[in-house]
């Protein structure tokens, strides 16, 4: 995941002005994840059903948040 972020940032730095594309990709993915998670959470009373699903859900959210934050700072 971090390799993909660094590749996008290096590609953006090759041009004169820093591209915000990496931030838009990760920020958009984070928004889609949050909306999907809210829909699932509101429609299923027992979500998450297991501790493993709970940890996985948190992990995906943290990775997307960190990627969006990192690309926002790097491309600023």
ABEGO torsion letter per residue (X at the ends): XAAAAAAAAAAAAABABBBAAAAAAAAAAAAAAAAAAAAAAAABAAOBABAAAAAAAAAAAAAAAAAAAAAAAAAX
